[in-house]
């Protein structure tokens, strides 16, 4: 019996399902951060919210891991380790993100002599910043791979890693699916660059990491080659 083409799954991932919902307390801390005119310390958030310092620390860590909050060290002031400063991150949850990304992708295609390379370079810079903001450090090539997959999970790509071939990851979700169909060299180039930038920050060789757009029904395929730690 012949297969019905209409019943076959389309190549590539499904539209993004959105980020996992935040708990009320974590969402309240994120909103409090968005209300601040400049980055703030954990101590300032403790004073502003009345929550226990350990509770605030836990929520900030979760927000940083999901890429919703960025952190950086404050300028040294006297003895002791400088405090962390926290600020809300611009990202996929912002209104109009998908539309803006589509416009930017179209602009790069029109104005760049090498859209794929330029998009990948932009993604690498973004990947550096995301990895830095999350504060995790890989101690082995395996940890570097795991941290990148965790980043992709928190960004909403729905990564699935096979036990038989851990170097291949299926990306089952995409927040920019329509734009990716129109300009895969740009949108997928940015996503490829994010992976390479994050690998680089974790001391792994990103050179041959690649993203194969719409490689199979229900997913794009991310190839993470055997990771060799940088020296």
C-alpha positions as CSV (number, residue, x, y, z in Angstrom):
1,X,0.0,0.0,0.0
2,X,1.3,3.4,-0.9
3,X,2.1,5.9,1.8
4,X,-0.1,8.9,2.1
5,X,2.2,11.9,1.8
6,X,-0.2,14.0,3.8
7,X,0.2,11.7,6.8
8,X,4.0,12.0,7.0
9,X,5.6,14.2,9.5
10,X,7.3,17.3,8.0
11,X,11.1,17.6,8.2
12,X,12.4,19.7,11.0
13,X,11.3,20.6,14.5
14,X,8.0,21.7,15.8
15,X,7.3,25.4,16.7
16,X,8.6,26.4,20.1
17,X,6.3,25.5,23.0
18,X,7.6,28.4,25.1
19,X,9.8,28.2,28.1
20,X,8.8,26.1,31.1
21,X,6.6,28.1,33.4
22,X,8.2,29.8,36.4
23,X,7.0,29.4,40.0
24,X,5.2,32.4,41.4
25,X,8.2,33.3,43.7
26,X,10.7,33.0,40.9
27,X,8.5,35.0,38.5
28,X,8.2,37.7,41.2
29,X,11.9,38.0,41.5
30,X,12.3,38.3,37.7
31,X,9.7,41.0,37.6
32,X,11.5,42.8,40.5
33,X,14.7,42.7,38.5
34,X,13.0,44.1,35.5
35,X,11.7,47.0,37.5
36,X,15.3,48.0,38.5
37,X,17.0,50.8,36.6
38,X,20.4,49.0,36.9
39,X,21.9,45.6,37.9
40,X,21.4,44.8,41.6
41,X,23.1,42.5,44.2
42,X,21.5,39.5,45.8
43,X,21.5,41.4,49.1
44,X,19.5,44.2,47.5
45,X,16.9,41.7,46.3
46,X,16.7,40.1,49.8
47,X,16.0,43.5,51.2
48,X,13.5,44.3,48.5
49,X,11.6,41.0,48.7
50,X,11.9,40.1,52.3
51,X,12.7,36.5,51.3
52,X,15.4,34.4,53.0
53,X,18.9,34.8,51.3
54,X,19.1,31.1,50.5
55,X,15.7,31.3,48.8
56,X,16.7,34.3,46.7
57,X,20.0,32.6,45.8
58,X,18.2,29.5,44.7
59,X,15.8,31.5,42.5
60,X,18.5,33.6,41.0
61,X,20.5,30.5,40.1
62,X,17.5,29.0,38.4
63,X,16.9,32.2,36.4
64,X,20.5,32.4,35.4
65,X,20.5,28.7,34.2
66,X,17.5,29.4,32.1
67,X,19.1,32.4,30.5
68,X,16.4,34.8,31.8
69,X,18.9,36.6,34.0
70,X,22.5,37.6,33.4
71,X,25.1,38.0,36.2
72,X,28.5,39.7,36.4
73,X,30.9,40.7,39.1
74,X,30.7,44.1,40.6
75,X,33.7,46.4,40.9
76,X,35.9,45.3,43.8
77,X,35.3,47.4,46.9
78,X,37.7,46.6,49.8
79,X,38.6,43.1,50.9
80,X,36.7,40.0,50.0
81,X,35.3,38.6,46.8
82,X,33.2,41.1,44.7
83,X,29.5,40.6,44.8
84,X,27.5,39.3,41.8
85,X,25.3,41.8,40.0
86,X,22.1,40.6,38.4
87,X,20.0,42.0,35.5
88,X,17.2,40.6,33.3
89,X,18.3,39.2,30.0
90,X,16.8,40.1,26.7
91,X,15.7,36.9,25.0
92,X,13.0,34.8,23.3
93,X,10.4,35.6,26.0
94,X,10.4,39.2,25.1
95,X,7.4,40.4,23.1
96,X,8.1,40.7,19.4
97,X,11.2,38.6,19.5
98,X,10.2,36.3,16.7
99,X,9.1,39.2,14.4
100,X,12.3,41.1,15.1
101,X,14.5,38.1,14.5
102,X,12.7,37.6,11.1
103,X,13.3,41.2,10.1
104,X,17.0,41.0,11.1
105,X,17.5,37.7,9.3
106,X,16.0,39.2,6.1
107,X,18.3,42.3,6.5
108,X,21.4,40.1,6.9
109,X,20.5,38.1,3.8
110,X,20.2,41.4,1.8
111,X,23.2,43.2,3.1
112,X,25.8,40.5,3.9
113,X,28.2,38.9,1.4
114,X,28.4,35.8,3.6
115,X,25.1,35.6,5.6
116,X,25.8,32.1,7.0
117,X,29.3,33.1,8.3
118,X,28.1,36.4,9.7
119,X,25.1,34.8,11.4
120,X,27.3,32.1,13.0
121,X,29.7,34.7,14.3
122,X,26.9,36.7,15.9
123,X,25.6,33.4,17.4
124,X,29.1,32.7,18.8
125,X,29.1,36.0,20.6
126,X,25.7,35.3,22.0
127,X,26.8,31.8,23.1
128,X,29.8,33.3,24.9
129,X,27.5,35.7,26.8
130,X,25.0,33.0,27.7
131,X,27.7,30.6,29.0
132,X,29.3,33.4,31.0
133,X,26.0,34.5,32.5
134,X,25.1,31.0,33.7
135,X,28.3,30.7,35.8
136,X,28.9,27.0,35.3
137,X,32.4,25.7,34.5
138,X,33.0,22.4,32.7
139,X,35.7,20.1,34.2
140,X,35.7,17.7,31.3
141,X,34.7,17.4,27.7
142,X,31.6,15.4,28.8
143,X,30.6,18.1,31.1
144,X,31.0,20.7,28.4
145,X,28.6,18.7,26.2
146,X,26.2,18.3,29.0
147,X,26.2,22.0,29.8
148,X,25.5,22.9,26.2
149,X,22.6,20.5,26.0
150,X,21.3,22.0,29.3
151,X,21.5,25.5,27.8
152,X,19.6,24.3,24.7
153,X,16.9,22.8,26.9
154,X,16.5,26.0,28.9
155,X,16.3,28.0,25.6
156,X,13.4,25.9,24.5
157,X,15.0,23.8,21.7
158,X,13.7,20.5,23.2
159,X,17.0,18.6,22.8
160,X,17.0,14.8,22.7
161,X,20.3,12.9,23.1
162,X,20.6,9.3,22.1
163,X,22.4,6.9,24.4
164,X,24.1,5.1,21.5
165,X,25.4,8.3,19.9
166,X,25.7,11.1,22.5
167,X,27.5,13.3,19.9
168,X,24.2,13.7,18.0
169,X,21.4,15.7,19.5
170,X,17.9,16.1,18.0
171,X,16.5,19.6,18.4
172,X,12.7,19.1,18.4
173,X,11.6,22.7,19.0
174,X,12.3,26.1,17.4
175,X,10.9,29.5,18.5
176,X,11.9,30.9,15.1
177,X,10.5,28.2,12.9
178,X,8.9,30.4,10.2
179,X,12.0,32.6,9.9
180,X,14.2,29.5,9.8
181,X,12.2,28.2,6.8
182,X,12.6,31.5,5.0
183,X,16.3,32.1,5.9
184,X,17.9,28.9,7.3
185,X,21.4,30.2,6.5
186,X,20.9,33.0,9.0
187,X,18.6,31.7,11.7
188,X,20.2,28.3,11.9
189,X,23.6,29.9,11.6
190,X,22.9,31.9,14.7
191,X,21.8,28.7,16.5
192,X,24.9,26.9,15.3
193,X,27.0,29.8,16.6
194,X,25.3,29.7,20.0
195,X,26.5,26.1,20.4
196,X,30.0,26.9,19.2
197,X,30.3,29.9,21.5
198,X,29.1,28.0,24.5
199,X,31.5,25.1,23.8
200,X,34.3,27.5,23.4
201,X,33.6,29.1,26.8
202,X,33.6,25.7,28.4
203,X,37.0,24.9,27.1
204,X,35.9,22.5,24.3
205,X,36.9,22.7,20.7
206,X,33.9,24.1,18.8
207,X,35.4,23.9,15.3
208,X,33.4,21.0,13.9
209,X,30.2,21.4,15.8
210,X,27.5,21.7,13.2
211,X,23.7,22.1,12.9
212,X,21.8,20.3,10.1
213,X,18.5,22.1,9.6
214,X,15.4,20.1,9.0
215,X,17.4,16.9,8.9
216,X,14.7,14.5,9.8
217,X,11.0,14.4,10.6
218,X,10.4,16.3,13.8
219,X,13.9,17.6,14.3
220,X,17.0,19.4,13.3
221,X,20.2,17.5,14.0
222,X,23.1,19.0,16.1
223,X,26.4,17.2,15.7
224,X,28.8,17.6,18.6
225,X,32.1,15.9,17.6
226,X,34.4,14.3,20.0
227,X,35.3,17.1,22.3
228,X,39.0,17.9,23.0
229,X,39.6,20.3,25.9
230,X,41.5,23.5,24.9
231,X,44.9,24.1,26.4
